[in-house]
Amino acid sequence: MRTEQLEYIAAVTRLGSLRRAADELRLSQPALSETVRNLERELGVDLLERKRSGATMSAAGRELLPHIVGVLEAVDRLRSAAGEQHRISRMVRVGTVNAATVPLLIPVLREFRATHPVTQVEVVAAQQTDIQRGLAEGGFDLGLVNHLDGDDVPADMECTELLRGRPVVCLRPDGPLAALEVIGADDLLGTPLIAMRAGYVMHRYVHRLLSGRTPVFSYSTDGAEMGKLMVAEGLGATVLPDFSVAGDPLERSGAITYRPLADTTTRVLLMLQRRRAESVPQAAQDLHTAFVRRARELADG
């Protein structure tokens, strides 16, 4: 028996519907229904009466409901007590593909530091697959990864969209491409291109954009931050999400700028991921909340 099974039963009882409970819990209805049925089989009791109009507690379920509520309240007290300990001493580890570092990550870390003065935050740059592996194995508490609109997300991860942008060409203001208002794939073929290594979403996007064609010269690097530094030093141009360039210190200082691509259909999503778990350390939950709040501020601004 798992705590989440009891939480699901409580949600169905409160909302009177498997569908509404699934929406609130961000689960598929079949997955929620199967979880509840597993608990019923384990207890040997039908906890719910399923009708066309919705799901309600059965007579046996109502008899057991006070015990379910008691267990959940005890778990809440345990989580609260553990959360205070985590708030004081826990290290929170964040894996990131280096997107949106300045406008998103830095303000969040500053805010978190103010409210959690002795909690360490370790930020680790990694590829998306390594981040997701770390989340699954417990090596990371949170992960910042890029997705192209329409990409599948791992079923065992809770994914929250933070930012939605478009691919742009990051370049020097005095470079030849800077004179163009919009840059096409053919324009990229005639300039040195700084590409992300295989395993990054932007590597996959650029390969698709160029349809397998090879630019005049190309570099390969790990992550947006090194790519932007190489652009600033005049080695070429790179393709990144707009939210990874706008507001960057190099962009604010005039060392780099960006231009839209002729491709107006592709969208890049910055996703905040964490492993689905019965209990989330309070410090990690607080950092997750801070990311979501900051992303909303950026979207509204």
N, C-alpha and C positions, 0 to 999 in steps of 0.2 A: 504494500500500500504506500502510495506517495502523497505528500502534502498537496501537490497540484491537483490530484484527483478530487480531494475534498474541496479545494477552492473552486473547481469547475462545477461541482454539485451545488455549492453555495451560489455561484453566479447564475446557474440555470434556475434555481429556486427564486432568486431575487428578481430576475428578469422575465421569468415565465415562458422562456422560449430558448430552444437550443440555438436557433439562428441568431437571436440577439446576443446570447452569451458568447457564441463563437465570434461575432463581430467585435464585442468588447475585449475579448481575450486575444484577438488577432490570430485565431486558429480557423482552419477549415471546419465546416460543420461535421463532415464525416469523421475527421480526426477527434473532435470533441465527443461525438456520439460514441466512438469506439472506446475512448478513455473511460467514459462513464460506464459503459457496458462491462469493461474489464473490472472496474471496482465492484459492480453489482455481482459479477460472477465470483469474485474473491470473497465478498461478504455473504453470498447466497441469498441476497435480498434484492427485489426490484425497488430501487429508490425513487424512480420516476414513473409517472403514468404519461405515456406519449399519446397525444391526441392530435387531430388535424389542426386544432386551434392553438396548440402549443404543448409544452411539457410542464407538468406540475408534480409536486411531491406526492408520492404514494402514502398510504396510511403508515406503512412500515418506515418509509423515509421520514415522515414527520416525527415518528417516535425516536428515530436516530438523530434527527437534526440538532437537538441540543448538544449531543456528544460531538457532532461534527463541528459546530460552532465553538465548542469548548477547546477542541484540538487546535483550530485555526487561531483562536485568541491566544493560546499558549505559544504557538509558533510565532505570532506577531510580537509577543513580549520577548521571546528569545531573539528574534531578528533585531528588535529595537536595542536590546542590550548589547548584542554583538556589533550592531552598527555603530554604537558609540565607541566601542573599542577600535573598530576599523577607522572611524573618523579621526582618532587620535594617532594611530600608529601604522596604518596599512600603506603599502606602496601600490599605486594603481599603474598598470602598464598599458600603454596605448600604442598599437601598431598603426603606422600611417604610410600611405604611398606618396607623401610629401605634397599633397594637393591643398590649396587654400591655406597655406601655413600662416601667413600674416593676418588676413582679415578674419579668419575663423579660429585657428588653433591658439595663437598667442593671446588674444583677449580672453579666451576661455581659461587658459592656464593661469593668467593673471587673476581672474575672478576666483578661480578655485583656490589659489594660494591664499587669498584674503580670508576665505571662510574655513580653510583646512590648513592652518599654518605649519603643522608638523607632518602632514601626509605627503610622502614623496610621489612624484609623477615621473615615470620613465617613458620617454617617447622614443620609439624604435622605428626607423625607416626600413621598410621591407616590401617585397612584392605582394600582390593581392593573395596569391595562393599560400604564401608563408604566413600572412596575417590570419587567414581563415583557418589554417592548420593550428596556429597558436591559440586562436579563440577556442577551437574545438578541444584542444588538449589542456587548456587552462593557463597557457603561458601569457596570454593577453587578456585583459579585462574588456577592452574596447578596441575596435578597429575602424579606421577611416579608409575606405576604398572607393575607387571609381567604377561606375558601371556605364555602359552605353544603354540608352533607353531601349527597353525590350529584353535586356539580358535577364536570364534566370538568376534567382537568388537562392542560396542554400536553404534547404527546408529546416535545418536544425539551427538556423540563425535568426535572431530578431533583427530586422533591418529597418532603419529609419532614414528617409530621404532628408538630407540637410540642405543641399544646394543643387540647383538645376541650371546648367549653363550650356554653352556651345563651344565646339572646338574653334580656336583662333590660331593665327600664326604669330608667335612671339619673335620680335626682331629688334635690331638697333634702329633708333630714329634716323640715323644717317645712312642706313643700308638701302640698296636699290629697290627692295620690295616696299619700303616705307612710302614711296611715291604713289603706290596703288591704293585705291579705296577698298577694293575687294581683291582677294588673292585666290586664284584657281589652282588646280592640281598641276597644270602645265607650268605655271610660274614657279612652283616649288622644285620642279625638275631642273631648273636652270640655276639653282643656288645651293651652296653647301647646306646640308640638312642635318640637324642634330636630332637623332631619333632616340626614343626610349628603347631599352633592351626588350627582347621577347619576354612576355610575361606581364607586361604593363598594358593596360587598356589602350593607351594612346599609341603604342606600337601596333596593335591590331587595327586601330582606326586608320593610321597613316598607310599601312599596307593595303587596306581596302580602298582608301582614297586614291592612291597612286596606281591601283589595279596591277600591282606587281612590277611596275616600271621603276627604274633605278635613277635617283637624282645624280647630278654631276659629281657630287662627292658627299659622303655621309660619315657622321660620327655616331657612336652609340654610347649611351650613358644610363646610369641608374637614377631615376627619379627626376622630378621637375626642378628641384632646387639647383642641381648641378647643370641641368639643361639651361636654365636662365643665366647662370654665371657664365657659361660658355658663349651664350648669345651676347651678353654684355661685353665680353672680351673680343667680340668681332669674329668668332669662328663660324658663324652661320645663323640659321633660323631654326626654330623648333615649333612643333604643334602641341598645344596644351589646352586644357579647358580655360575659358575666360576668367573663371573665378580663381584660377591659380596664378594669374598674371596681374589682374586689376588689384591695386592696393599693395602690391609687393614693394619692399623698399627700393629695389632696383627700378621699378616702374615709376615710383613716386619721385625718385631722384633724376629721372630722365635717361637712365642708362639703357633701358629697354622700353619697348612699347608693343602694341599688338594691332593686328588688322583682322577683320572677319574673313572667313573662307566663303567661297562661292557656294559651298554646300550649306544650305539653310535648313536642312531637315534633321540632321543629327543633333541629339542632345546628350550631354554627359551629366551624370548624376553623381554627386558625392554622397555616399551612404555611410551611416554610422551603424556598425554591426556589433552584436554581442551574442554570446551563446545563450540559447534558451535554457533557463535553470529555475529550479524551485526557489532558490534564494540568491539574491544579488547583494554583495557587500555594499553598505551604505555609501561609502566613499565613491565607489564606482558608479552607483546610481546617481549621486549628486553630480559627478562629472558628466555623465550622460545627459542629465537635465540641463546642465550649463551649455553643452554643445547644441542641444535643440533650441534653447532660448536664444543663443547668439545667432544661429542660422536664421531664425525668424526675424531677428533685428536686421540682418543683412538683406533678407528678402523684402522686408517692408521699406528699407532705406533706399 
